[in-house]
Amino acid sequence: MDGATQLLVAMILGSFGAGYFVYGRSQKRVVATVAGLALMVVPGFIGNPIGLALLSLVLLIAPWFVRL
């Protein structure tokens, strides 16, 4: 993945992460807060597009199935 694409994907995932983080903090949902924080941080460390897509999908879906 080239630099511009990785930056765009990181910005999109980071915006979803910020939304999850704010939602989790306001509703006191631990899973949504942790998933949001991970979505903001993880794209900077994973360069493999398939791995990033799979991990991001898991993090986006986790708050809907795990209720803590």
PDB file of N, CA, C and O in Angstrom:
ATOM      1  N   MET A   1       0.853  -1.156   0.000  1.00  0.00           N
ATOM      2  CA  MET A   1       0.000   0.000   0.000  1.00  0.00           C
ATOM      3  C   MET A   1       0.908   1.230   0.000  1.00  0.00           C
ATOM      4  O   MET A   1       1.827   1.331   0.813  1.00  0.00           O
ATOM      5  N   ASP A   2       0.648   2.150  -0.903  1.00  0.00           N
ATOM      6  CA  ASP A   2       1.493   3.338  -0.973  1.00  0.00           C
ATOM      7  C   ASP A   2       1.132   4.314   0.146  1.00  0.00           C
ATOM      8  O   ASP A   2       0.139   4.129   0.850  1.00  0.00           O
ATOM      9  N   GLY A   3       1.939   5.340   0.296  1.00  0.00           N
ATOM     10  CA  GLY A   3       1.799   6.263   1.414  1.00  0.00           C
ATOM     11  C   GLY A   3       0.495   7.032   1.436  1.00  0.00           C
ATOM     12  O   GLY A   3      -0.105   7.204   2.497  1.00  0.00           O
ATOM     13  N   ALA A   4       0.046   7.501   0.276  1.00  0.00           N
ATOM     14  CA  ALA A   4      -1.190   8.284   0.222  1.00  0.00           C
ATOM     15  C   ALA A   4      -2.403   7.432   0.577  1.00  0.00           C
ATOM     16  O   ALA A   4      -3.298   7.890   1.287  1.00  0.00           O
ATOM     17  N   THR A   5      -2.436   6.210   0.090  1.00  0.00           N
ATOM     18  CA  THR A   5      -3.551   5.312   0.387  1.00  0.00           C
ATOM     19  C   THR A   5      -3.567   4.957   1.860  1.00  0.00           C
ATOM     20  O   THR A   5      -4.625   4.934   2.489  1.00  0.00           O
ATOM     21  N   GLN A   6      -2.396   4.680   2.411  1.00  0.00           N
ATOM     22  CA  GLN A   6      -2.321   4.336   3.822  1.00  0.00           C
ATOM     23  C   GLN A   6      -2.756   5.516   4.697  1.00  0.00           C
ATOM     24  O   GLN A   6      -3.420   5.316   5.714  1.00  0.00           O
ATOM     25  N   LEU A   7      -2.393   6.722   4.318  1.00  0.00           N
ATOM     26  CA  LEU A   7      -2.807   7.908   5.065  1.00  0.00           C
ATOM     27  C   LEU A   7      -4.324   8.091   5.003  1.00  0.00           C
ATOM     28  O   LEU A   7      -4.950   8.402   6.016  1.00  0.00           O
ATOM     29  N   LEU A   8      -4.910   7.903   3.840  1.00  0.00           N
ATOM     30  CA  LEU A   8      -6.357   8.037   3.682  1.00  0.00           C
ATOM     31  C   LEU A   8      -7.097   6.989   4.514  1.00  0.00           C
ATOM     32  O   LEU A   8      -8.070   7.310   5.197  1.00  0.00           O
ATOM     33  N   VAL A   9      -6.639   5.743   4.455  1.00  0.00           N
ATOM     34  CA  VAL A   9      -7.264   4.671   5.233  1.00  0.00           C
ATOM     35  C   VAL A   9      -7.119   4.953   6.726  1.00  0.00           C
ATOM     36  O   VAL A   9      -8.060   4.737   7.490  1.00  0.00           O
ATOM     37  N   ALA A  10      -5.957   5.431   7.146  1.00  0.00           N
ATOM     38  CA  ALA A  10      -5.743   5.747   8.559  1.00  0.00           C
ATOM     39  C   ALA A  10      -6.661   6.878   9.011  1.00  0.00           C
ATOM     40  O   ALA A  10      -7.167   6.850  10.133  1.00  0.00           O
ATOM     41  N   MET A  11      -6.880   7.862   8.161  1.00  0.00           N
ATOM     42  CA  MET A  11      -7.769   8.968   8.520  1.00  0.00           C
ATOM     43  C   MET A  11      -9.220   8.499   8.635  1.00  0.00           C
ATOM     44  O   MET A  11      -9.933   8.921   9.545  1.00  0.00           O
ATOM     45  N   ILE A  12      -9.655   7.644   7.734  1.00  0.00           N
ATOM     46  CA  ILE A  12     -11.023   7.132   7.775  1.00  0.00           C
ATOM     47  C   ILE A  12     -11.237   6.264   9.012  1.00  0.00           C
ATOM     48  O   ILE A  12     -12.223   6.431   9.730  1.00  0.00           O
ATOM     49  N   LEU A  13     -10.312   5.339   9.259  1.00  0.00           N
ATOM     50  CA  LEU A  13     -10.437   4.480  10.433  1.00  0.00           C
ATOM     51  C   LEU A  13     -10.299   5.278  11.720  1.00  0.00           C
ATOM     52  O   LEU A  13     -10.952   4.973  12.718  1.00  0.00           O
ATOM     53  N   GLY A  14      -9.455   6.294  11.699  1.00  0.00           N
ATOM     54  CA  GLY A  14      -9.297   7.141  12.870  1.00  0.00           C
ATOM     55  C   GLY A  14     -10.562   7.923  13.193  1.00  0.00           C
ATOM     56  O   GLY A  14     -10.869   8.150  14.363  1.00  0.00           O
ATOM     57  N   SER A  15     -11.295   8.334  12.170  1.00  0.00           N
ATOM     58  CA  SER A  15     -12.546   9.046  12.425  1.00  0.00           C
ATOM     59  C   SER A  15     -13.603   8.110  13.006  1.00  0.00           C
ATOM     60  O   SER A  15     -14.357   8.507  13.894  1.00  0.00           O
ATOM     61  N   PHE A  16     -13.665   6.875  12.517  1.00  0.00           N
ATOM     62  CA  PHE A  16     -14.557   5.896  13.131  1.00  0.00           C
ATOM     63  C   PHE A  16     -14.128   5.620  14.562  1.00  0.00           C
ATOM     64  O   PHE A  16     -14.963   5.506  15.460  1.00  0.00           O
ATOM     65  N   GLY A  17     -12.824   5.514  14.769  1.00  0.00           N
ATOM     66  CA  GLY A  17     -12.298   5.278  16.106  1.00  0.00           C
ATOM     67  C   GLY A  17     -12.627   6.413  17.062  1.00  0.00           C
ATOM     68  O   GLY A  17     -12.973   6.168  18.218  1.00  0.00           O
ATOM     69  N   ALA A  18     -12.525   7.639  16.598  1.00  0.00           N
ATOM     70  CA  ALA A  18     -12.860   8.787  17.447  1.00  0.00           C
ATOM     71  C   ALA A  18     -14.341   8.755  17.823  1.00  0.00           C
ATOM     72  O   ALA A  18     -14.705   9.056  18.960  1.00  0.00           O
ATOM     73  N   GLY A  19     -15.182   8.394  16.875  1.00  0.00           N
ATOM     74  CA  GLY A  19     -16.611   8.276  17.165  1.00  0.00           C
ATOM     75  C   GLY A  19     -16.901   7.194  18.187  1.00  0.00           C
ATOM     76  O   GLY A  19     -17.684   7.407  19.113  1.00  0.00           O
ATOM     77  N   TYR A  20     -16.272   6.025  18.027  1.00  0.00           N
ATOM     78  CA  TYR A  20     -16.448   4.944  18.987  1.00  0.00           C
ATOM     79  C   TYR A  20     -15.916   5.345  20.353  1.00  0.00           C
ATOM     80  O   TYR A  20     -16.524   5.029  21.376  1.00  0.00           O
ATOM     81  N   PHE A  21     -14.785   6.040  20.375  1.00  0.00           N
ATOM     82  CA  PHE A  21     -14.175   6.450  21.633  1.00  0.00           C
ATOM     83  C   PHE A  21     -15.090   7.416  22.388  1.00  0.00           C
ATOM     84  O   PHE A  21     -15.307   7.252  23.589  1.00  0.00           O
ATOM     85  N   VAL A  22     -15.623   8.412  21.697  1.00  0.00           N
ATOM     86  CA  VAL A  22     -16.514   9.385  22.336  1.00  0.00           C
ATOM     87  C   VAL A  22     -17.798   8.697  22.805  1.00  0.00           C
ATOM     88  O   VAL A  22     -18.278   8.955  23.909  1.00  0.00           O
ATOM     89  N   TYR A  23     -18.346   7.830  21.969  1.00  0.00           N
ATOM     90  CA  TYR A  23     -19.548   7.095  22.351  1.00  0.00           C
ATOM     91  C   TYR A  23     -19.286   6.215  23.574  1.00  0.00           C
ATOM     92  O   TYR A  23     -20.082   6.196  24.512  1.00  0.00           O
ATOM     93  N   GLY A  24     -18.175   5.493  23.560  1.00  0.00           N
ATOM     94  CA  GLY A  24     -17.843   4.608  24.675  1.00  0.00           C
ATOM     95  C   GLY A  24     -17.635   5.355  25.971  1.00  0.00           C
ATOM     96  O   GLY A  24     -18.049   4.895  27.035  1.00  0.00           O
ATOM     97  N   ARG A  25     -16.989   6.518  25.884  1.00  0.00           N
ATOM     98  CA  ARG A  25     -16.762   7.305  27.095  1.00  0.00           C
ATOM     99  C   ARG A  25     -18.074   7.872  27.639  1.00  0.00           C
ATOM    100  O   ARG A  25     -18.286   7.874  28.852  1.00  0.00           O
ATOM    101  N   SER A  26     -18.942   8.346  26.772  1.00  0.00           N
ATOM    102  CA  SER A  26     -20.188   8.953  27.248  1.00  0.00           C
ATOM    103  C   SER A  26     -21.177   7.911  27.776  1.00  0.00           C
ATOM    104  O   SER A  26     -21.929   8.185  28.711  1.00  0.00           O
ATOM    105  N   GLN A  27     -21.175   6.720  27.178  1.00  0.00           N
ATOM    106  CA  GLN A  27     -22.093   5.661  27.603  1.00  0.00           C
ATOM    107  C   GLN A  27     -21.463   4.686  28.592  1.00  0.00           C
ATOM    108  O   GLN A  27     -22.114   3.739  29.034  1.00  0.00           O
ATOM    109  N   LYS A  28     -20.208   4.914  28.939  1.00  0.00           N
ATOM    110  CA  LYS A  28     -19.446   4.047  29.849  1.00  0.00           C
ATOM    111  C   LYS A  28     -19.401   2.594  29.347  1.00  0.00           C
ATOM    112  O   LYS A  28     -19.623   1.647  30.101  1.00  0.00           O
ATOM    113  N   ARG A  29     -19.109   2.458  28.056  1.00  0.00           N
ATOM    114  CA  ARG A  29     -18.959   1.143  27.426  1.00  0.00           C
ATOM    115  C   ARG A  29     -17.478   0.892  27.172  1.00  0.00           C
ATOM    116  O   ARG A  29     -16.853   1.559  26.347  1.00  0.00           O
ATOM    117  N   VAL A  30     -16.934  -0.070  27.884  1.00  0.00           N
ATOM    118  CA  VAL A  30     -15.498  -0.334  27.830  1.00  0.00           C
ATOM    119  C   VAL A  30     -15.073  -0.828  26.452  1.00  0.00           C
ATOM    120  O   VAL A  30     -14.050  -0.391  25.926  1.00  0.00           O
ATOM    121  N   VAL A  31     -15.846  -1.733  25.867  1.00  0.00           N
ATOM    122  CA  VAL A  31     -15.468  -2.319  24.580  1.00  0.00           C
ATOM    123  C   VAL A  31     -15.446  -1.254  23.482  1.00  0.00           C
ATOM    124  O   VAL A  31     -14.529  -1.240  22.661  1.00  0.00           O
ATOM    125  N   ALA A  32     -16.423  -0.377  23.455  1.00  0.00           N
ATOM    126  CA  ALA A  32     -16.460   0.674  22.442  1.00  0.00           C
ATOM    127  C   ALA A  32     -15.296   1.649  22.635  1.00  0.00           C
ATOM    128  O   ALA A  32     -14.711   2.113  21.657  1.00  0.00           O
ATOM    129  N   THR A  33     -14.959   1.960  23.878  1.00  0.00           N
ATOM    130  CA  THR A  33     -13.848   2.865  24.153  1.00  0.00           C
ATOM    131  C   THR A  33     -12.529   2.267  23.705  1.00  0.00           C
ATOM    132  O   THR A  33     -11.729   2.944  23.059  1.00  0.00           O
ATOM    133  N   VAL A  34     -12.292   1.004  24.039  1.00  0.00           N
ATOM    134  CA  VAL A  34     -11.039   0.336  23.669  1.00  0.00           C
ATOM    135  C   VAL A  34     -10.966   0.137  22.156  1.00  0.00           C
ATOM    136  O   VAL A  34      -9.906   0.323  21.558  1.00  0.00           O
ATOM    137  N   ALA A  35     -12.079  -0.237  21.537  1.00  0.00           N
ATOM    138  CA  ALA A  35     -12.095  -0.414  20.083  1.00  0.00           C
ATOM    139  C   ALA A  35     -11.826   0.907  19.378  1.00  0.00           C
ATOM    140  O   ALA A  35     -11.104   0.942  18.381  1.00  0.00           O
ATOM    141  N   GLY A  36     -12.389   1.976  19.877  1.00  0.00           N
ATOM    142  CA  GLY A  36     -12.150   3.290  19.288  1.00  0.00           C
ATOM    143  C   GLY A  36     -10.698   3.711  19.416  1.00  0.00           C
ATOM    144  O   GLY A  36     -10.110   4.225  18.465  1.00  0.00           O
ATOM    145  N   LEU A  37     -10.127   3.499  20.570  1.00  0.00           N
ATOM    146  CA  LEU A  37      -8.713   3.830  20.766  1.00  0.00           C
ATOM    147  C   LEU A  37      -7.830   2.989  19.854  1.00  0.00           C
ATOM    148  O   LEU A  37      -6.866   3.495  19.279  1.00  0.00           O
ATOM    149  N   ALA A  38      -8.157   1.712  19.720  1.00  0.00           N
ATOM    150  CA  ALA A  38      -7.375   0.836  18.842  1.00  0.00           C
ATOM    151  C   ALA A  38      -7.514   1.249  17.380  1.00  0.00           C
ATOM    152  O   ALA A  38      -6.539   1.203  16.630  1.00  0.00           O
ATOM    153  N   LEU A  39      -8.708   1.649  16.971  1.00  0.00           N
ATOM    154  CA  LEU A  39      -8.902   2.087  15.583  1.00  0.00           C
ATOM    155  C   LEU A  39      -8.140   3.373  15.277  1.00  0.00           C
ATOM    156  O   LEU A  39      -7.769   3.615  14.128  1.00  0.00           O
ATOM    157  N   MET A  40      -7.907   4.186  16.281  1.00  0.00           N
ATOM    158  CA  MET A  40      -7.138   5.408  16.060  1.00  0.00           C
ATOM    159  C   MET A  40      -5.641   5.138  15.989  1.00  0.00           C
ATOM    160  O   MET A  40      -4.917   5.880  15.326  1.00  0.00           O
ATOM    161  N   VAL A  41      -5.161   4.087  16.659  1.00  0.00           N
ATOM    162  CA  VAL A  41      -3.727   3.838  16.772  1.00  0.00           C
ATOM    163  C   VAL A  41      -3.222   2.788  15.776  1.00  0.00           C
ATOM    164  O   VAL A  41      -2.155   2.958  15.186  1.00  0.00           O
ATOM    165  N   VAL A  42      -3.975   1.718  15.590  1.00  0.00           N
ATOM    166  CA  VAL A  42      -3.523   0.556  14.816  1.00  0.00           C
ATOM    167  C   VAL A  42      -3.126   0.859  13.363  1.00  0.00           C
ATOM    168  O   VAL A  42      -2.121   0.314  12.906  1.00  0.00           O
ATOM    169  N   PRO A  43      -3.849   1.688  12.619  1.00  0.00           N
ATOM    170  CA  PRO A  43      -3.480   1.895  11.210  1.00  0.00           C
ATOM    171  C   PRO A  43      -2.066   2.439  11.008  1.00  0.00           C
ATOM    172  O   PRO A  43      -1.493   2.275   9.931  1.00  0.00           O
ATOM    173  N   GLY A  44      -1.510   3.066  12.004  1.00  0.00           N
ATOM    174  CA  GLY A  44      -0.148   3.569  11.883  1.00  0.00           C
ATOM    175  C   GLY A  44       0.912   2.492  11.988  1.00  0.00           C
ATOM    176  O   GLY A  44       2.058   2.718  11.601  1.00  0.00           O
ATOM    177  N   PHE A  45       0.554   1.325  12.504  1.00  0.00           N
ATOM    178  CA  PHE A  45       1.533   0.273  12.740  1.00  0.00           C
ATOM    179  C   PHE A  45       1.408  -0.918  11.802  1.00  0.00           C
ATOM    180  O   PHE A  45       2.354  -1.696  11.679  1.00  0.00           O
ATOM    181  N   ILE A  46       0.274  -1.081  11.140  1.00  0.00           N
ATOM    182  CA  ILE A  46       0.071  -2.246  10.263  1.00  0.00           C
ATOM    183  C   ILE A  46       0.133  -1.780   8.814  1.00  0.00           C
ATOM    184  O   ILE A  46      -0.665  -0.946   8.384  1.00  0.00           O
ATOM    185  N   GLY A  47       1.084  -2.323   8.068  1.00  0.00           N
ATOM    186  CA  GLY A  47       1.246  -1.951   6.675  1.00  0.00           C
ATOM    187  C   GLY A  47       0.595  -2.913   5.693  1.00  0.00           C
ATOM    188  O   GLY A  47       0.386  -2.574   4.528  1.00  0.00           O
ATOM    189  N   ASN A  48       0.275  -4.110   6.164  1.00  0.00           N
ATOM    190  CA  ASN A  48      -0.355  -5.123   5.323  1.00  0.00           C
ATOM    191  C   ASN A  48      -1.837  -4.779   5.149  1.00  0.00           C
ATOM    192  O   ASN A  48      -2.570  -4.751   6.138  1.00  0.00           O
ATOM    193  N   PRO A  49      -2.302  -4.516   3.919  1.00  0.00           N
ATOM    194  CA  PRO A  49      -3.693  -4.086   3.731  1.00  0.00           C
ATOM    195  C   PRO A  49      -4.725  -5.134   4.137  1.00  0.00           C
ATOM    196  O   PRO A  49      -5.780  -4.784   4.665  1.00  0.00           O
ATOM    197  N   ILE A  50      -4.440  -6.405   3.901  1.00  0.00           N
ATOM    198  CA  ILE A  50      -5.400  -7.453   4.264  1.00  0.00           C
ATOM    199  C   ILE A  50      -5.482  -7.583   5.779  1.00  0.00           C
ATOM    200  O   ILE A  50      -6.576  -7.702   6.332  1.00  0.00           O
ATOM    201  N   GLY A  51      -4.351  -7.563   6.446  1.00  0.00           N
ATOM    202  CA  GLY A  51      -4.337  -7.629   7.905  1.00  0.00           C
ATOM    203  C   GLY A  51      -5.027  -6.429   8.533  1.00  0.00           C
ATOM    204  O   GLY A  51      -5.764  -6.563   9.510  1.00  0.00           O
ATOM    205  N   LEU A  52      -4.783  -5.263   7.968  1.00  0.00           N
ATOM    206  CA  LEU A  52      -5.421  -4.051   8.471  1.00  0.00           C
ATOM    207  C   LEU A  52      -6.925  -4.105   8.272  1.00  0.00           C
ATOM    208  O   LEU A  52      -7.682  -3.700   9.154  1.00  0.00           O
ATOM    209  N   ALA A  53      -7.365  -4.598   7.129  1.00  0.00           N
ATOM    210  CA  ALA A  53      -8.802  -4.694   6.850  1.00  0.00           C
ATOM    211  C   ALA A  53      -9.474  -5.677   7.804  1.00  0.00           C
ATOM    212  O   ALA A  53     -10.553  -5.394   8.325  1.00  0.00           O
ATOM    213  N   LEU A  54      -8.848  -6.824   8.036  1.00  0.00           N
ATOM    214  CA  LEU A  54      -9.442  -7.824   8.923  1.00  0.00           C
ATOM    215  C   LEU A  54      -9.493  -7.338  10.364  1.00  0.00           C
ATOM    216  O   LEU A  54     -10.516  -7.487  11.032  1.00  0.00           O
ATOM    217  N   LEU A  55      -8.404  -6.760  10.847  1.00  0.00           N
ATOM    218  CA  LEU A  55      -8.373  -6.260  12.216  1.00  0.00           C
ATOM    219  C   LEU A  55      -9.353  -5.105  12.403  1.00  0.00           C
ATOM    220  O   LEU A  55     -10.029  -5.019  13.428  1.00  0.00           O
ATOM    221  N   SER A  56      -9.427  -4.233  11.427  1.00  0.00           N
ATOM    222  CA  SER A  56     -10.349  -3.108  11.513  1.00  0.00           C
ATOM    223  C   SER A  56     -11.800  -3.585  11.509  1.00  0.00           C
ATOM    224  O   SER A  56     -12.639  -3.045  12.230  1.00  0.00           O
ATOM    225  N   LEU A  57     -12.086  -4.583  10.707  1.00  0.00           N
ATOM    226  CA  LEU A  57     -13.438  -5.136  10.672  1.00  0.00           C
ATOM    227  C   LEU A  57     -13.817  -5.730  12.026  1.00  0.00           C
ATOM    228  O   LEU A  57     -14.933  -5.529  12.506  1.00  0.00           O
ATOM    229  N   VAL A  58     -12.895  -6.456  12.636  1.00  0.00           N
ATOM    230  CA  VAL A  58     -13.147  -7.032  13.963  1.00  0.00           C
ATOM    231  C   VAL A  58     -13.381  -5.924  14.989  1.00  0.00           C
ATOM    232  O   VAL A  58     -14.287  -6.018  15.816  1.00  0.00           O
ATOM    233  N   LEU A  59     -12.557  -4.874  14.931  1.00  0.00           N
ATOM    234  CA  LEU A  59     -12.695  -3.778  15.883  1.00  0.00           C
ATOM    235  C   LEU A  59     -13.981  -2.984  15.655  1.00  0.00           C
ATOM    236  O   LEU A  59     -14.564  -2.477  16.613  1.00  0.00           O
ATOM    237  N   LEU A  60     -14.427  -2.868  14.421  1.00  0.00           N
ATOM    238  CA  LEU A  60     -15.667  -2.156  14.135  1.00  0.00           C
ATOM    239  C   LEU A  60     -16.903  -2.949  14.570  1.00  0.00           C
ATOM    240  O   LEU A  60     -17.913  -2.361  14.954  1.00  0.00           O
ATOM    241  N   ILE A  61     -16.826  -4.262  14.509  1.00  0.00           N
ATOM    242  CA  ILE A  61     -17.972  -5.100  14.836  1.00  0.00           C
ATOM    243  C   ILE A  61     -18.024  -5.472  16.319  1.00  0.00           C
ATOM    244  O   ILE A  61     -19.105  -5.737  16.844  1.00  0.00           O
ATOM    245  N   ALA A  62     -16.886  -5.497  16.998  1.00  0.00           N
ATOM    246  CA  ALA A  62     -16.814  -5.958  18.387  1.00  0.00           C
ATOM    247  C   ALA A  62     -17.788  -5.252  19.329  1.00  0.00           C
ATOM    248  O   ALA A  62     -18.438  -5.937  20.119  1.00  0.00           O
ATOM    249  N   PRO A  63     -17.928  -3.927  19.294  1.00  0.00           N
ATOM    250  CA  PRO A  63     -18.856  -3.304  20.245  1.00  0.00           C
ATOM    251  C   PRO A  63     -20.319  -3.713  20.064  1.00  0.00           C
ATOM    252  O   PRO A  63     -21.111  -3.557  20.994  1.00  0.00           O
ATOM    253  N   TRP A  64     -20.687  -4.218  18.929  1.00  0.00           N
ATOM    254  CA  TRP A  64     -22.070  -4.644  18.707  1.00  0.00           C
ATOM    255  C   TRP A  64     -22.354  -6.004  19.294  1.00  0.00           C
ATOM    256  O   TRP A  64     -23.504  -6.310  19.610  1.00  0.00           O
ATOM    257  N   PHE A  65     -21.311  -6.850  19.452  1.00  0.00           N
ATOM    258  CA  PHE A  65     -21.535  -8.206  19.947  1.00  0.00           C
ATOM    259  C   PHE A  65     -21.065  -8.416  21.380  1.00  0.00           C
ATOM    260  O   PHE A  65     -21.566  -9.306  22.067  1.00  0.00           O
ATOM    261  N   VAL A  66     -20.114  -7.614  21.840  1.00  0.00           N
ATOM    262  CA  VAL A  66     -19.587  -7.752  23.189  1.00  0.00           C
ATOM    263  C   VAL A  66     -20.146  -6.606  24.019  1.00  0.00           C
ATOM    264  O   VAL A  66     -19.885  -5.439  23.729  1.00  0.00           O
ATOM    265  N   ARG A  67     -20.905  -6.934  25.038  1.00  0.00           N
ATOM    266  CA  ARG A  67     -21.503  -5.903  25.893  1.00  0.00           C
ATOM    267  C   ARG A  67     -20.865  -5.959  27.273  1.00  0.00           C
ATOM    268  O   ARG A  67     -21.133  -6.875  28.050  1.00  0.00           O
ATOM    269  N   LEU A  68     -20.022  -4.981  27.576  1.00  0.00           N
ATOM    270  CA  LEU A  68     -19.415  -4.873  28.915  1.00  0.00           C
ATOM    271  C   LEU A  68     -19.711  -3.523  29.509  1.00  0.00           C
ATOM    272  O   LEU A  68     -19.289  -3.236  30.630  1.00  0.00           O
TER     273      LEU A  68
END
